[in-house]
Amino acid sequence: MMLAGFFFLLVLTAVDGQPSAAMCSYQDVLNYLNLTSSNELFSMTRPVKDYRQPTKVTLEVLLYAILDVKEIDQTFVPYVWIFMIWHNQYIKWDPNKFCGITSVSLPTEILWKPDLTIEEMTEKDKAPPSPLLIIHSNGRVVVQNDQVLVSSCRMHVYKFPFDTQSCTLSFRSVVHSVDELQLDHKYSSSEATNWSREAMRTQYEWLFIDMTVTNKTVNTFGMQQDMIIYTINMKRRSVLYIVNFLLPVLFFLCLDLASFLISDSGGEKLSFKVTVLLAVTVMQLILNEILPSSSDKIPLIVVFCIGIFALMMLSLLETILVMYLMEKDSASPDSEADEDQNLSEDCNKHGKAKSQSSEGEKKKWSQCACICDVPAEETPNILLKSSGSQLTEESHDFDRLSDELREGMKILTLLLKSRKEEGKPGYWTRMTKTINKVFFILYVIAAGLFLLCMCFSWTHSHE
């Protein structure tokens, strides 16, 4: 009987003990650790029992998205996840005594946290940080937080829009030296790159290449500190810039080449070239709003625009020169026309002189008629006198007529020559055709060589 009662008592004890083991809570763990918000042991100082022992912090960064890259402001805006892991020597419990509880989440204000800062950060994240952290039974503390960082980044736009940018995020402690706080990373550069590439959600106009992780010791105000640098390498997607900027400028160059088919006689060619030149100027103003003014080298795209602008300006100056020469050539026919007018006036004068000489002959014949009416005894003497004077006057008249005919022939030959020369182009007009041909050939050669040099510079030059 007593043996049966003893076994019955053991069964009751076991049945009563099962519910007590199943009723574990997180608060039991906190009570065991005496972890409260008023306990300064956990929140005031570094969690080490010997101050000479440094706190080792493992830092991991995951690039979740590239939100913006502002060249003119030289800022880089990424969306990152930051993981920090360190060991707290005051936290430790046996999970078997607390129903297998291995981790507990706590408010971040209760425990001490590393005072890490990002050197490149120019604006704090407006979103609130994560309110919780996780403690593990072996004393490990894990904090994970997502942030939108606005950081400074030195932009190298020499090969814009075919450029590759490298922006860094440098983590270090604010007040702790390397003897007190040591930074380390668990994942290598290739693992961090693959991890970020799998988690990447958006890349804006950039293509994420890789992310490198380096650890070094720096001297900050005479104090040695550990620093972890995450370098994010990315390449610009240049298709839209090619379609929206480079190709239109090339099209303007082609239009300027096509303007050589327009006649130089009118002002249409000059106005067309000026319009194309103004269009390139507008493209340069748009480019000025994109590129930063603090770059060490002149970007190749600026050289490209200036070269195209210079070629078009030379073409415009050549058109102005050609129009000036043609205007000069058109001024010489006007003087020739004045000479023709003078010649015609001379012809009119000579015609009047001829009419006057014919009138004189009529008077002479009327005098002869008067002689015929004279009496018979006076006629021989009168006839002799009149016939001698008449012969001398007629010889002089024939000489004058021959001279006038020679002058008339000269005038007619000059008029015929001037009429023939009106149909032929002038000297400067012929010269302008030669100038246009030579300049067009040189223009095409110069434009081709310039474009080849630009392509070579964009593909082979180093920033």
Residue pairs with C-beta under 8 A, 6 or more apart in sequence:
21 99
22 99
24 98
24 99
24 101
26 101
26 104
28 98
29 93
29 98
29 101
29 104
30 36
30 104
30 106
32 93
32 98
33 90
33 91
33 93
35 42
35 91
35 106
35 110
36 110
37 43
37 107
37 109
37 110
41 90
42 88
42 90
42 91
42 110
42 111
42 112
43 109
43 110
43 111
43 112
44 112
45 112
46 55
46 112
46 176
46 180
46 181
47 55
47 86
47 87
47 88
47 89
47 90
47 91
47 111
47 112
47 141
48 54
48 55
48 89
49 89
49 90
52 179
54 178
54 179
54 180
54 181
54 182
55 86
55 87
55 114
55 176
55 180
55 181
55 182
56 86
56 87
56 182
56 184
57 84
57 85
57 86
57 114
57 116
57 181
57 182
57 183
57 184
58 83
58 84
58 85
58 86
58 184
58 185
58 186
59 82
59 83
59 84
59 116
59 171
59 183
59 184
59 185
59 228
60 82
60 83
60 85
60 185
60 186
60 187
60 192
61 80
61 81
61 82
61 83
61 169
61 171
61 192
61 211
61 230
62 80
62 81
62 82
62 83
62 192
62 195
62 196
62 199
63 78
63 79
63 80
63 196
63 199
63 200
63 208
63 211
63 232
64 78
64 79
64 80
64 81
64 146
64 196
64 199
64 200
64 201
65 78
65 79
65 200
65 201
65 202
65 203
66 77
66 78
66 79
66 202
66 203
66 204
66 206
66 208
66 234
67 77
67 78
67 79
67 148
67 202
67 204
68 75
68 76
68 77
68 204
69 75
69 76
69 77
69 153
69 155
69 165
69 167
69 204
69 205
69 206
69 234
70 77
71 155
71 157
71 160
71 290
71 291
71 292
72 289
72 290
72 291
72 292
73 292
74 152
74 153
74 154
74 155
74 292
74 294
75 122
75 150
75 151
75 152
75 153
76 120
76 149
76 151
76 152
76 153
76 165
76 167
76 232
77 148
77 149
77 150
77 151
78 148
78 149
78 151
78 167
78 169
78 232
79 146
79 147
79 148
79 149
80 146
80 147
80 149
80 169
81 144
81 145
81 146
81 199
82 144
82 145
82 146
82 147
83 142
83 143
83 144
84 113
84 114
84 116
84 142
84 143
84 144
85 140
85 141
85 142
85 143
86 114
86 140
86 141
87 139
87 140
87 141
88 111
88 112
88 135
88 139
88 140
88 141
89 139
90 139
91 135
91 139
91 141
92 137
92 138
92 139
93 137
94 137
95 101
95 102
95 137
101 137
102 136
102 137
103 134
103 135
103 136
103 137
104 134
104 135
105 132
105 133
105 134
105 135
106 132
106 133
106 134
106 135
107 131
107 132
107 133
108 129
108 130
108 131
108 132
108 133
108 143
111 133
111 135
111 141
113 133
113 143
114 173
114 176
114 181
115 173
115 174
115 175
115 176
116 171
116 172
116 173
116 174
116 183
117 171
117 172
117 173
117 174
118 149
118 151
118 169
118 170
118 171
119 170
119 172
120 151
120 152
120 153
120 167
120 168
120 169
120 170
121 149
121 150
121 151
122 150
122 151
122 152
123 150
125 147
125 148
125 149
126 148
127 146
127 147
127 148
129 145
129 147
130 143
130 144
130 145
130 146
133 141
133 142
133 143
134 141
134 142
134 143
135 141
135 142
136 142
149 169
151 167
151 169
153 165
153 167
153 168
155 165
155 292
155 295
156 163
156 165
156 295
156 463
157 163
157 291
157 292
157 295
157 299
158 295
158 297
158 299
158 300
158 461
158 463
159 299
159 300
159 458
159 461
159 463
160 236
160 241
160 290
160 291
160 299
160 300
160 301
161 236
161 238
161 241
161 242
161 245
161 246
161 301
162 236
162 238
162 458
162 459
163 235
163 236
163 463
164 209
164 233
164 234
164 235
164 236
164 463
165 206
165 233
165 234
165 235
165 236
166 231
166 232
166 233
166 234
167 231
167 232
167 234
168 229
168 230
168 231
168 232
169 229
169 230
169 232
170 227
170 228
170 229
170 230
171 183
171 227
171 228
171 229
171 230
172 183
172 218
172 220
172 225
172 226
172 227
172 228
173 180
173 181
173 183
173 225
173 226
176 225
177 223
177 224
177 225
178 217
178 224
178 225
178 226
179 224
181 225
181 226
182 226
183 215
183 226
183 227
183 228
184 215
184 228
185 192
185 213
185 215
185 228
187 195
187 213
188 213
189 210
189 211
189 212
189 213
190 210
192 211
192 213
192 230
193 210
193 211
196 208
196 211
197 208
200 208
203 234
205 236
205 237
205 240
206 234
206 235
206 236
206 237
207 234
207 235
207 236
207 237
208 232
208 233
208 234
209 233
209 234
209 235
210 233
211 230
211 231
211 232
211 233
212 230
212 231
212 233
213 228
213 229
213 230
213 231
214 228
214 229
214 231
215 226
215 227
215 228
215 229
216 227
216 229
217 224
217 225
217 226
217 227
218 224
218 225
218 227
219 225
245 283
245 286
245 287
245 301
246 301
246 304
248 283
249 280
249 283
249 304
249 305
249 308
250 308
250 451
252 276
252 279
252 280
252 283
252 308
252 312
253 308
253 311
253 312
253 447
255 276
256 273
256 276
256 311
256 312
256 315
257 440
257 443
257 444
257 447
259 269
259 272
259 273
259 276
259 315
259 319
260 436
260 440
262 268
262 269
262 272
263 269
264 319
264 322
264 323
264 326
264 432
264 436
265 326
267 323
269 319
270 316
270 319
270 320
270 323
273 312
273 315
273 316
273 319
274 316
276 312
277 309
277 312
277 313
277 316
280 305
280 308
280 309
280 312
281 309
283 305
284 305
284 309
287 301
287 302
287 305
291 299
291 301
291 302
297 463
300 454
300 457
300 458
300 461
303 454
303 457
304 454
307 450
307 454
311 443
311 446
311 447
311 450
314 443
315 439
315 443
318 435
318 436
318 439
321 435
322 432
322 435
322 436
325 428
325 429
325 431
325 432
325 435
326 428
326 429
326 432
328 428
329 425
329 426
329 427
329 428
329 429
329 432
330 426
332 426
333 422
333 426
336 418
336 421
339 418
340 415
340 418
343 411
343 414
343 415
346 407
346 411
347 408
347 411
350 404
350 407
350 408
353 404
354 404
357 397
357 400
357 401
360 397
361 397
364 390
364 393
367 386
368 386
368 390
371 379
371 382
371 383
371 386
374 382
